Amino acid sequence: MTDIHPTAIVSAAAELGDGVKIGPYAVVGDDVRIGAGTEVRHHASIEGPTTIGADNLIYQYASVGAAPQDKKYAGEPTSLEIGDGNTIREFVTINRGTVQDVGVTRLGNDNWVMAYVHIAHDCQVGSHAIFANNVTLAGHVHIGDHAIMGGFSGAHQFCRIGPHAFIGMYAAVSRDVPAFVMLGGQPAKPHGINSEGLQRRGFDREAVRRIKSAYKLVYRSGERLADVIPELERRVADAPELALFLASIKASERGLQR
C-alpha cells in the first residue's frame, strides 16, 4: 500500500511501489517510477522520465528530475536514474541528461546528498558518496564510489573524481582527481591520500602504505605521467588496491589536477 497525502499531486502515469510515502503538497509527474519504501516529503517535486529505487528519503523542497540547465536542450526524451537507499536533503536539485551525452543522469546507491547540492545533467555518480552542503557538480561530471566532497566545493564540466577521493571545503576541481587522492585549498592542489577514510573502509596498513607510495610516484617523483604508468601497472600485480588508482588515471581526459 502507498501513503499519499490528500494535498499531494501524483500523476496517473506515475508508478509507485509498495510502502511509498508522498507528503503534503509534493508533486510527482508523468513517467516517474518510485521503488518500494521510498519517502518523498512535503513540497518536493519529482519530474520524469525518472526512475527512483527502493528505500530512498527525499526531503522537502528537493527538485528531482527537472529538465537540464543546458541551452542546447530542446525537449528531447532524456532521463534520470536513482538507485536505492539514498538520502537527498532540502533544496537539492538533480537534473535529467542530454542527448549530447548518454542522455541519462545517474545516482547510485546509499549516497548522502546534503542541502542545496546541485547535480547537473549527465553526471554519473557512484555509490556511498557524500556531498556536503552546497556542493555543485557541473554537467558530465563522474564521481566514483565512496568519494567525499566538502561544503561549497565544485567540479567543472567533464571532470572525473575517483573512488575514495576527498575534496576539501571550497575546493574547485577543474581537472581530474584519481582514486584515493585528497584535494584542497585555493587554488585546489593534491595533499596526499585519504588514508583515514581508507582505514575506516577496511584497507589495512600495508595497503594504505602501498597507495601512499604510488601517490608519491605520480605526484612527487618529478617524472612524466606517461613514464610512471608502466611502473604502476607492474605494482598492481602485488597490490590489487592500486587497480582503482591506475584505472582512474588512465580514464582521465582533462589531465590530473596538480
C-alpha positions as CSV (number, residue, x, y, z in Angstrom):
1,M,0.0,0.0,0.0
2,T,1.1,3.6,-0.7
3,D,0.5,6.5,1.6
4,I,-0.3,9.7,-0.4
5,H,-1.2,12.8,1.4
6,P,-4.5,14.3,0.1
7,T,-2.8,17.6,-0.9
8,A,-0.1,15.8,-3.0
9,I,-0.4,15.8,-6.8
10,V,0.6,12.4,-8.3
11,S,0.2,11.8,-12.0
12,A,-1.9,8.8,-13.1
13,A,1.1,8.0,-15.3
14,A,3.4,7.6,-12.3
15,E,4.2,4.2,-10.8
16,L,4.6,3.8,-7.1
17,G,5.9,0.7,-5.3
18,D,4.7,-0.8,-2.0
19,G,5.1,1.4,1.0
20,V,5.9,4.6,-0.9
21,K,5.0,7.7,1.1
22,I,4.2,11.0,-0.7
23,G,4.0,14.0,1.7
24,P,1.8,17.1,1.7
25,Y,2.0,19.3,-1.4
26,A,4.6,17.1,-3.1
27,V,4.3,16.8,-6.9
28,V,5.1,13.5,-8.7
29,G,4.9,13.9,-12.5
30,D,4.4,11.7,-15.6
31,D,6.9,8.9,-16.3
32,V,8.1,8.7,-12.7
33,R,8.7,5.3,-11.1
34,I,9.4,5.2,-7.4
35,G,10.5,1.9,-5.7
36,A,9.2,0.3,-2.6
37,G,9.7,2.1,0.7
38,T,10.9,5.4,-0.7
39,E,9.5,8.6,1.1
40,V,9.0,11.9,-0.7
41,R,8.5,14.6,1.9
42,H,6.3,17.7,1.6
43,H,6.7,20.2,-1.2
44,A,9.3,18.0,-3.1
45,S,9.0,17.8,-6.9
46,I,9.8,14.7,-9.0
47,E,9.6,15.1,-12.7
48,G,10.1,12.4,-15.4
49,P,11.3,10.5,-17.0
50,T,12.8,9.5,-13.7
51,T,13.3,6.1,-12.1
52,I,13.9,6.0,-8.3
53,G,14.8,2.8,-6.5
54,A,13.8,1.5,-3.1
55,D,14.2,3.0,0.4
56,N,15.3,6.5,-0.6
57,L,14.4,9.5,1.5
58,I,13.8,12.8,-0.4
59,Y,13.4,15.8,1.8
60,Q,11.2,18.8,1.4
61,Y,11.7,21.3,-1.4
62,A,14.1,19.0,-3.4
63,S,13.7,19.2,-7.2
64,V,14.5,15.8,-8.8
65,G,14.3,15.0,-12.5
66,A,13.8,18.5,-13.9
67,A,15.0,19.4,-17.4
68,P,18.7,20.0,-17.8
69,Q,20.0,23.6,-17.4
70,D,21.6,23.5,-20.8
71,K,20.8,25.9,-23.7
72,K,21.3,23.1,-26.2
73,Y,18.4,21.1,-24.6
74,A,15.4,21.2,-26.9
75,G,13.0,18.9,-25.1
76,E,14.5,15.6,-26.1
77,P,13.4,12.5,-24.1
78,T,16.2,12.2,-21.6
79,S,16.1,10.7,-18.1
80,L,17.3,10.4,-14.5
81,E,18.1,7.1,-12.7
82,I,18.5,7.0,-8.9
83,G,19.3,3.7,-7.1
84,D,18.4,2.5,-3.6
85,G,19.0,3.9,-0.1
86,N,19.9,7.5,-1.0
87,T,19.3,10.5,1.3
88,I,18.5,13.7,-0.7
89,R,18.2,16.7,1.6
90,E,16.4,20.1,1.3
91,F,16.7,22.1,-1.9
92,V,18.8,19.6,-3.7
93,T,18.5,19.8,-7.5
94,I,19.2,16.8,-9.8
95,N,18.6,17.3,-13.5
96,R,18.0,14.8,-16.3
97,G,20.6,14.1,-19.0
98,T,21.1,15.5,-22.5
99,V,21.4,13.9,-25.9
100,Q,24.9,15.4,-26.2
101,D,26.0,12.7,-23.7
102,V,24.5,9.4,-22.7
103,G,21.1,11.0,-22.1
104,V,20.9,9.8,-18.5
105,T,22.0,11.3,-15.2
106,R,22.7,8.6,-12.7
107,L,23.0,8.4,-8.9
108,G,23.9,5.0,-7.4
109,N,23.1,3.6,-4.0
110,D,23.4,4.8,-0.4
111,N,24.6,8.3,-1.3
112,W,24.3,11.1,1.3
113,V,23.4,14.3,-0.5
114,M,23.1,17.3,1.8
115,A,21.1,20.5,1.4
116,Y,21.5,22.8,-1.6
117,V,23.6,20.3,-3.6
118,H,23.3,20.6,-7.4
119,I,23.9,17.5,-9.6
120,A,23.7,18.7,-13.2
121,H,22.8,16.9,-16.4
122,D,24.6,13.8,-17.4
123,C,26.5,13.4,-14.2
124,Q,27.4,9.8,-13.3
125,V,27.6,9.4,-9.5
126,G,28.5,6.0,-8.0
127,S,27.5,4.7,-4.6
128,H,28.3,5.6,-1.0
129,A,29.4,9.1,-1.9
130,I,28.9,12.1,0.5
131,F,28.2,15.6,-0.8
132,A,28.2,18.2,1.9
133,N,26.1,21.4,1.7
134,N,26.2,23.4,-1.5
135,V,28.4,21.1,-3.5
136,T,27.9,21.8,-7.2
137,L,28.6,19.4,-10.0
138,A,28.6,20.9,-13.5
139,G,27.4,18.7,-16.4
140,H,29.0,15.4,-17.4
141,V,31.0,15.0,-14.1
142,H,31.8,11.5,-13.0
143,I,32.1,10.7,-9.3
144,G,33.5,7.3,-8.0
145,D,32.2,5.2,-5.1
146,H,32.9,6.5,-1.6
147,A,34.1,9.9,-2.8
148,I,33.5,12.8,-0.4
149,M,33.1,16.4,-1.4
150,G,33.3,19.1,1.3
151,G,30.9,22.1,1.6
152,F,30.8,24.6,-1.2
153,S,33.2,22.6,-3.3
154,G,32.5,22.1,-7.0
155,A,33.6,20.3,-10.2
156,H,34.0,21.7,-13.7
157,Q,32.2,20.1,-16.6
158,F,33.6,16.7,-17.7
159,C,35.8,16.3,-14.6
160,R,36.3,12.9,-13.0
161,I,36.8,12.3,-9.3
162,G,37.9,8.8,-8.5
163,P,36.7,6.3,-5.8
164,H,37.6,7.2,-2.2
165,A,38.8,10.7,-3.2
166,F,38.3,13.5,-0.8
167,I,37.7,17.1,-1.9
168,G,38.1,19.7,0.7
169,M,35.7,22.6,1.6
170,Y,35.5,25.4,-1.1
171,A,37.9,23.5,-3.4
172,A,37.3,24.0,-7.1
173,V,38.0,20.9,-9.2
174,S,39.0,21.9,-12.7
175,R,40.9,18.7,-13.8
176,D,40.6,15.0,-12.9
177,V,41.3,13.7,-9.4
178,P,42.4,10.0,-9.2
179,A,41.1,7.5,-6.7
180,F,42.2,7.9,-3.1
181,V,43.6,11.4,-3.5
182,M,42.8,14.3,-1.1
183,L,42.4,17.7,-2.8
184,G,42.1,21.0,-1.0
185,G,43.0,24.7,-0.8
186,Q,42.6,27.7,-3.1
187,P,43.8,27.0,-5.8
188,A,43.0,23.4,-5.1
189,K,46.0,21.1,-5.0
190,P,46.6,17.4,-4.0
191,H,47.6,16.8,-0.4
192,G,48.3,13.1,-0.1
193,I,45.8,10.3,0.1
194,N,42.6,9.8,2.1
195,S,44.3,7.4,4.5
196,E,41.8,7.9,7.3
197,G,38.8,7.2,5.1
198,L,40.5,4.1,3.7
199,Q,41.2,2.7,7.1
200,R,37.6,3.2,8.1
201,R,36.6,1.2,5.0
202,G,38.8,-1.8,5.8
203,F,42.0,-1.1,3.9
204,D,44.8,-2.5,6.1
205,R,48.0,-0.6,6.9
206,E,50.1,-2.3,4.2
207,A,47.5,-1.4,1.5
208,V,47.5,2.2,2.6
209,R,51.3,2.2,2.6
210,R,51.3,0.9,-1.0
211,I,48.8,3.5,-2.1
212,K,50.9,6.3,-0.5
213,S,53.9,5.1,-2.3
214,A,52.0,5.1,-5.7
215,Y,50.8,8.6,-4.9
216,K,54.4,9.8,-4.4
217,L,55.4,8.2,-7.6
218,V,52.8,10.2,-9.5
219,Y,52.9,13.5,-7.7
220,R,56.3,13.9,-6.2
221,S,58.8,12.0,-8.3
222,G,59.1,14.6,-10.9
223,E,58.6,12.0,-13.6
224,R,56.2,12.4,-16.5
225,L,52.9,10.7,-16.0
226,A,53.4,8.6,-19.2
227,D,56.7,7.3,-17.7
228,V,55.3,6.2,-14.3
229,I,52.2,4.3,-15.7
230,P,54.3,1.2,-16.6
231,E,55.6,1.1,-13.0
232,L,52.1,1.4,-11.6
233,E,51.0,-1.5,-13.9
234,R,53.8,-3.6,-12.6
235,R,52.9,-2.9,-9.0
236,V,49.2,-3.8,-9.5
237,A,50.1,-7.5,-9.7
238,D,51.2,-7.4,-6.0
239,A,48.9,-4.6,-4.8
240,P,45.4,-5.1,-6.3
241,E,44.1,-2.0,-4.5
242,L,46.2,0.1,-6.9
243,A,44.0,-1.0,-9.8
244,L,41.5,1.7,-8.8
245,F,44.2,4.3,-8.8
246,L,45.6,3.2,-12.1
247,A,42.2,3.0,-13.8
248,S,41.2,6.5,-12.7
249,I,44.5,7.9,-14.1
250,K,44.1,6.1,-17.4
251,A,40.4,7.3,-17.7
252,S,41.5,10.9,-17.4
253,E,40.8,13.1,-20.4
254,R,41.3,16.5,-18.8
255,G,44.6,15.7,-17.2
256,L,45.2,15.4,-13.4
257,Q,44.8,18.3,-11.0
258,R,48.3,19.0,-9.6
